[in-house]
Amino acid sequence: MSDKIKLGIIGYGNLGKGAVEAIKNTNDMELVAIFTRRDPSTLQISEPGIKAAHIDEVEDYQDKIDVMLLCGGSATDLPEQTPQFAKLFNTVDSYDTHAKIPEYYQSVNEVAENSNTTAVISVGWDPGLFSINRVMAEAILPSGENYTFWGKGLSQGHSDAVRRVNGVKNGVQYTIPSEDAIEKVRSGSNPELSTSEKHNRVCYIVPEDGADKAAIENEIKTMPNYFADYNTEVHFITEEELKRDHSKAPHGGFVIRGGNTGDNNQIYEFSLKLDSNPEFTASVLVAYARAAHRLSEEKQFGAKTVYDIAPGYISPLSAADLRKNYL
Amino acid sequence: MSDKIKLGIIGYGNLGKGAVEAIKNTNDMELVAIFTRRDPSTLQISEPGIKAAHIDEVEDYQDKIDVMLLCGGSATDLPEQTPQFAKLFNTVDSYDTHAKIPEYYQSVNEVAENSNTTAVISVGWDPGLFSINRVMAEAILPSGENYTFWGKGLSQGHSDAVRRVNGVKNGVQYTIPSEDAIEKVRSGSNPELSTSEKHNRVCYIVPEDGADKAAIENEIKTMPNYFADYNTEVHFITEEELKRDHSKAPHGGFVIRGGNTGDNNQIYEFSLKLDSNPEFTASVLVAYARAAHRLSEEKQFGAKTVYDIAPGYISPLSAADLRKNYL
């Protein structure tokens, strides 16, 4: 029997598919099964030999899986699923509704503490790696200001909004950090910047035949909340161009702290440039599955966030190796 | 009596001075005393009301100091001082002789475990923050390559080397990361790059009266190990220009990982742009003093590195606050 860490995946959308890729890149973990609410025989799994099972069978796997990756969505799946599955398994999830994290933590923590499981919540890049950097930068440079920029990234919500505009056949929207704003922050001047001053919005629109392009552009640019306050560009393209150039899900962003010590400026910056948002997010989940496994073996049960987990816990290497080769 | 964390500083060079500044920026820590091998009355301390004491008096402070910041040098001070003072205090140090860290760890760990103290070793930005990012990036993106660039930074060793050249009155040397090399790495192409391909060297030289500038430039550019393999620039300036433009100790650098998931490139980047290297390094030490204090209160004794310390431990905020406001 292998001594690899045994993982399961619940939910086979983009994140679950990314998790399959991410596990394949490790040497110390293996995927036991993917669980779905659909008919398991209908799953198109990219890797051969991976078991698909119905989510109702999950209890049969309690002894076969060390950590369950919860790859559902934050809106409705995770608030229900995480407390349910943390009763049975150590879990890692990417819950990202920032405002509701405290109550989510509390409900998951109660279950995990009572069930002697370890539930690592809200993992990914934001929340996740960006969260770590916001806190570390401020702890190190208490005098200063944190800035978070998102993008260049495909925004699902804004893409949905442009597709609802009259005369639009298809389209996507990218959120793009303002180069000007980033340069101001990097200069150490700690400017006051609203979200709309920090980001521009660029739309690629496939119009319906004979649609009024000027009217589309105007409706998008004046849309309240979504676009009106932003510097917005609208480009018209063909369906073929949309498929060819805009079918990936890139994302990324920057956390920058402009800090001061004595009379000196100190700039701390963390950034990601991701060709695939779901594959990267899944890779973070898989790395934190190591931590969930180790914490559970140390009987550190309950809900944990990235703030509770030492960096060495997400690495497959021993503490001695890390000190020797990476410190 | 205040419930602030009580700190002491051993060694009042640039790092010790930076630590005074860094402690001033916190609300939860206070400086009890600075210890020196010199006559304490000769210390010019920038802040009023701070006690200076002789290093031989340090034992009298065992009950008055929670964490001692060891601000000596890595070459001779720390290998001797850390085991000595870890017998008496929780400590934080910036030991940065990468190749000797394993034996240093072992000698400090033995003392700290036997003395029920917590000794956080090799803290700063490299080793320190850069080390964390090298490991986290690789844990998340196992398929890929890490790159560390240093600079723009004043290099003490290389500045010493140019000042030994015949005809040089004074001078400084900056290590500067190659923009070309950084762009290649950011493109995700994972190029093979030697240290000399990743960095350029720029020297500002004050020549002695009547010195042969061409000979100086040639001797510098052909100096083995230090300059011969590098793209090196030599600029001649006056003593006044040197004082005016080159009296700070800036530094910084980049850790970049070009990783792959599936067919996608994922770029992970961490960088620092520091106007004062010693003040920033000291700020990291002070933040990790919180961790040393908390670990010690949890009876997690022994030597620890940044890999063993969860991000929340260096923050003055509660876990609930971090989840609510930063995650």
Interface residues (C-beta under 8 A of the other chain):
Chain A: G18 E21 A22 N25 T26 N27 H98 I101 P102 Y105 S122 P127 L129 S131 I132 R134 V135 M136 E138 A139 I140 L141 P142 S143 R186 G188 K248 G252 G259 T261 G262 N264 N265 Q266 I267 Y268 E269 F270 S271 L272 K273 L274 D275 S276 E279 F280 A282 S283 V284 A287 R290 T305 V306 Y307 D308 I309 A310 P311 G312 I314 S315 P316 L317 A319 A320 L322 R323 K324 Y326 L327
Chain B: G18 E21 A22 N25 T26 N27 H98 I101 P102 Y105 S122 P127 L129 S131 I132 R134 V135 M136 E138 A139 I140 L141 P142 S143 R186 G188 K248 G252 G259 T261 G262 N264 N265 Q266 I267 Y268 E269 F270 S271 L272 K273 L274 D275 S276 E279 F280 A282 S283 V284 A287 R290 T305 V306 Y307 D308 I309 A310 P311 G312 I314 S315 P316 L317 A319 A320 L322 R323 K324 Y326 L327
